[in-house]
Amino acid sequence: MKTSLALLGRRRFAPLFAVQFLGALNDNLFRTAMVLLVIFGIYDDPDTEASLSALAGGLFILPFMLFSAVAGSLADAHDKAKVIRHIKSAELVIMLCGAAGLLLQNVPLLLGTLAATGLQSAFFGPIKYALLPQHLAKDEVLGGTALVQAGTYVAILGGTLLGGALLFRDLVGGVDASWAALGVFIVALLGRYAASFVPPAPPAKGARGSHVDWNLWRSARSIVRAVMGRREARRAIWAISLFWALGAVLLAQFPPLVKNALGGNETVATAFLAIFSIGVALGSVAANRLLKGKVSARLAPWAGLGMALFVLDLFRRLQGWDAGDGLIGIIPFLERPGGQGIALDLFGTALMGGAYVVPLYACLTTRIDPALTARAVAVNNIVNAGLMVVGSLMLTGAIQAGISITDSLLGVVAVALLAGLLGARVERGSDSKELVA
């Protein structure tokens, strides 16, 4: 890990890491502040709160499904550093709208901003992983991927904590989000500044000057066919996407689960998101250490099984939980019988998740034609988004059909087991030098 950490002092990696870190920080600062503001300050109905939390997750990821194909083609055909700077400039405008939504407590404006942050993230997504094999040596890619993934979840932790900490109760008991509004704009400014230091990343020879098709459907069909026709790429993409679908459903469940099933307040919801973020970050780092820098999917089957077991134990613990009459904070929650066990289950699930997904990303980006790297990541994002939207819609439909937020965890267990099986298939093909048809 010493070699990987040394990358943080290199210009070929550090500015990209900073841009990604600040972008994830801001997305989660805004999203956490928005969800907590709506659930604890605007609405007061369990079904509405759970549905809105799931809807928020769907709105953020829908642009990935719609625009990732164009984003991948754009990234492969142009200098990725220049594209990054344009994206971060757009974020300034988006976060001005988000700040206004927080100040006015306007739910439609908040949801619209959330969708816009998803759009700019969709254009940045193919770049961050495609740049790694372009700027790093082959034996550095897994470590760089682990650092990006770990940094992303540390940023999620920071954004989650800030999103909760920057909300205050006013004199009449309402929620004041003015500090959160200022925070999202300041972080956007810092991200744009960091983007100016990303070194040039010209397109690969086979992609230089290629046409970018702005027809969303035609572009998506074309690159999906090109990438998914490669067997091992297809396996890695499906395995990665199941992880993100699982994560999206879990994150959507946290706020309503905490309030309505566990009787916890905002601090418990924030702590749950923080525990999950720390777990994925540590799992990402551990994967690189265990694999000693070698790109391999051999951890994926066991990590998928681990995720399933921890979520199943969480479900078991929730069966006997008494939510009580009032909402309690994080310290009283942890002092209650079973409270620490629930926190441990969340941490274990996330730890297994980080160990599962990082090697799969490295497999995807290092075993494909360099001219197709960003488009391969874009296809991955499309499939990710599709499964995440399906997961969010299924969660919303299950809640509307009367299935409790606790019982919906059994669906997460099934997805984790399926992810482990797909990870095993990637491992069986991981000895190949390239991802070929």
Buried (B, 14 or more C-beta within 10 A) or exposed (E): BEEBEEBEEBEBBBBBBBBBBBBBBBBBBBBBBBBBBBBBBBBEEBEBBBBBBBBBBBBBBBBBBBBBBBBBBBBBBBBBBBBBBEBBBBBEEBBBBBBBBBBEBBBEBBBBBBBBBBBBBBBBBBBBBBBBBBBBEEEBBBBBBBBBBBBBBBBBBBBBBBBBBBBEEEEEEBBBBBBBBBBBBEBBBBBBBBBEEBBEBEBBEEBEEBEBBEEBEEBBEBBBEBBBEBBBBBBBBBBBBBBBBBBBBBBBBBBBBBBBBBBBBBBBBBBBBBBBBBBBBBBBBBBBEEBEBEBBBBBBBBBBBBBBBBBBBBBEBBEEBEBEEEBBEBEBBBEBEBBEBBBBBBBBBBBBBBBBBBBBBBBBBBBBBBBBBBBBBBBBBBBBBBBBBBBBEBBBEBBEEEBBBBEBBEBBBEBBBBBBBBBBBBBBBBEEEEBBE
